[in-house]
Amino acid sequence: MFGLFFVGHSGPITSNQLTQVDATHWVLDCAPITSNYTDLKEVALFLLPGTVIDPNSALGLYVKAGASGQWSYRGCVHNGHPSEVMPLQWPLNEDGSPVSPAVGPIQIGVSVEPGEQIIQKEGSKVGAKEEFAKRVGLDLFRFLESFQTQQMGNHIVVPADALDRWFVRFSEKFRRDPDFLTRRKETF
């Protein structure tokens, strides 16, 4: 019916290789994929060739870390959009640290769901992207603000190469830790 793979870490894994919980839910334990699940940054979900699902349904992909963790929505595919690469953004502990696999399994879940439910979840993803964009803007503003040595009304005076310097700094931080902005609790 469907397949998935972890970008840069696995080959295709088909639905018959996942544990089928019931008629509409499948689970994959991520421990056999890698010893450090936080290395799994992206997953591709796709409908297998020739697969057609109910036109009013979609396949939703979720992640869960730890026995008491909640399933967190990451994206979907459907007949009109048969494949997608999704960032995993694993759930974290309250202190921002990764959940230890010792406290429970690290899992991917796939479920067949009504299209209306998926549309609502996709809407919340758009909100999360807006939040991310605000955090990028705030990071840039704080960086530029650090150059201000004198008050000039509503203006910040910065060096001509400040934007280039910020982008280099931001890119390096993002490569090291793609989730650094989403863990910050700073308000706007």
Protein Blocks (a to p, Z undefined) as FASTA:
>chain_A
ZZcddehiaccddfklpccfblmbccddfklmpmblklpmbdcddddehiacdfkbccdd
dddedjkbccddfbdcdfklmbccddfkiaddfkopacdfkloccddddddddfklmmmm
mmmmmmmmmmmmmmmmmmmmmmmmmmpmbdehjaccddfklmmmmmmmmmmmmmmmmmlm
mmpccdZZ
